[in-house]
Amino acid sequence: MVREFKYRGYTLQQLQSLSLENFLALLPSRQRRSLNRSISNEKRKLLEDIRTAKESSAAKPIKTHARDMVILPYMVGVSVQIHNGKDFIALEIKPEMIGHYLGEYVSTIKKVTHGTPGIGASRSSLYVPLK
């Protein structure tokens, strides 16, 4: 049986029909404070790009550096490319992501893999067989 998505007792359709002020009342205090204080130009541009992408079916990717943007209900279903400090990582926004930050889903660090020591790297590398 498929489980229906609900955020604080509201379905996705109900959340999308709520006004921004009513939706903010459902968010945790940190996210609510972030959106209440002001929306920067970068976040405003992201919201406009998402709005135009949903209205038109253009395949132009939406790229952003706004990792601190809270995911809103009308952003669901949009693919966004988020900067991780080096590259843009594609992210499909799902209903379960509502209320979280974009940056939570794109890691800025990767696992370090060390290679074998080269010749002259240390005294012990003198005894590493070359073949």
C-alpha positions as CSV (number, residue, x, y, z in Angstrom):
1,M,0.0,0.0,0.0
2,V,1.4,3.4,-1.0
3,R,1.6,5.8,1.9
4,E,0.3,9.3,1.3
5,F,2.7,12.1,2.0
6,K,1.7,14.5,4.8
7,Y,3.6,17.4,6.3
8,R,2.3,18.3,9.7
9,G,-1.1,16.8,8.8
10,Y,-1.5,18.6,5.4
11,T,-1.3,16.8,2.1
12,L,0.8,18.2,-0.7
13,Q,-2.2,19.7,-2.5
14,Q,-3.3,21.4,0.7
15,L,0.2,22.8,1.2
16,Q,0.4,24.1,-2.3
17,S,-2.9,25.9,-1.9
18,L,-1.8,27.6,1.4
19,S,-0.5,31.2,1.3
20,L,3.2,31.7,2.2
21,E,2.2,33.2,5.6
22,N,0.1,30.2,6.5
23,F,2.8,27.8,5.4
24,L,5.4,29.7,7.4
25,A,3.4,29.0,10.5
26,L,3.9,25.2,9.9
27,L,7.7,25.5,9.6
28,P,10.2,25.0,12.5
29,S,11.4,28.2,14.0
30,R,14.8,28.3,12.3
31,Q,13.4,28.0,8.8
32,R,10.6,30.4,9.6
33,R,13.1,33.0,10.9
34,S,15.2,32.5,7.8
35,L,12.3,33.3,5.5
36,N,10.8,36.0,7.6
37,R,13.9,38.1,7.9
38,S,14.2,38.7,4.2
39,I,14.8,36.8,0.9
40,S,18.1,37.7,-0.7
41,N,18.4,38.6,-4.4
42,E,19.9,35.2,-5.0
43,K,17.0,33.4,-3.4
44,R,14.5,35.6,-5.2
45,K,16.1,34.8,-8.5
46,L,15.9,31.1,-7.7
47,L,12.2,31.4,-6.9
48,E,11.5,33.2,-10.1
49,D,13.4,30.7,-12.1
50,I,11.4,27.8,-10.6
51,R,8.2,29.6,-11.2
52,T,9.0,30.1,-14.9
53,A,10.2,26.6,-15.2
54,K,7.0,25.2,-13.9
55,E,4.9,27.5,-16.2
56,S,6.9,26.6,-19.3
57,S,8.2,23.2,-20.1
58,A,11.6,24.5,-21.1
59,A,14.5,22.0,-20.4
60,K,16.9,24.8,-19.3
61,P,18.6,23.6,-16.0
62,I,18.1,25.8,-12.9
63,K,21.5,26.4,-11.3
64,T,22.0,28.0,-8.0
65,H,24.4,28.7,-5.2
66,A,21.6,29.3,-2.7
67,R,22.2,26.3,-0.5
68,D,20.4,28.0,2.4
69,M,17.1,28.2,0.6
70,V,14.2,26.5,2.4
71,I,12.3,24.0,0.1
72,L,8.8,25.3,-0.3
73,P,5.7,23.2,-1.5
74,Y,5.5,24.7,-4.9
75,M,9.2,23.7,-5.6
76,V,8.2,20.0,-5.6
77,G,8.9,18.2,-8.9
78,V,11.5,20.6,-10.2
79,S,15.1,19.7,-10.9
80,V,17.6,22.1,-9.5
81,Q,21.4,22.0,-9.8
82,I,23.0,23.1,-6.5
83,H,26.6,24.2,-6.2
84,N,28.7,22.1,-3.8
85,G,31.8,24.4,-4.0
86,K,33.3,22.8,-7.1
87,D,30.5,21.4,-9.3
88,F,26.7,21.7,-9.8
89,I,25.0,18.6,-8.5
90,A,21.5,17.8,-9.9
91,L,18.7,17.4,-7.4
92,E,15.1,16.4,-8.0
93,I,12.9,18.0,-5.3
94,K,10.5,15.5,-3.7
95,P,7.6,16.2,-1.2
96,E,9.6,14.7,1.7
97,M,12.2,17.5,1.3
98,I,9.7,20.3,2.2
99,G,10.9,22.4,5.1
100,H,14.6,21.4,4.7
101,Y,17.4,23.4,3.2
102,L,18.7,22.7,-0.4
103,G,22.3,22.3,0.9
104,E,21.3,19.3,3.1
105,Y,21.0,17.1,0.1
106,V,24.2,18.0,-1.7
107,S,27.4,17.2,0.2
108,T,30.3,19.6,0.0
109,I,32.9,17.0,1.1
110,K,33.9,13.8,-0.5
111,K,35.8,10.8,0.9
112,V,39.6,11.1,0.8
113,T,41.3,8.3,-1.0
114,H,45.1,8.2,-0.5
115,G,47.3,6.7,-3.1
116,T,50.5,4.7,-2.6
117,P,53.5,6.7,-1.5
118,G,55.8,7.8,-4.3
119,I,59.6,7.5,-4.4
120,G,61.1,9.8,-1.9
121,A,57.9,10.5,0.0
122,S,59.3,9.2,3.3
123,R,62.2,7.0,4.6
124,S,59.9,3.9,4.7
125,S,59.1,4.3,1.0
126,L,62.6,3.3,0.2
127,Y,61.6,-0.3,1.1
128,V,58.4,-0.3,-1.0
129,P,59.0,-2.7,-4.0
130,L,58.7,-0.9,-7.3
131,K,57.3,-4.0,-9.1
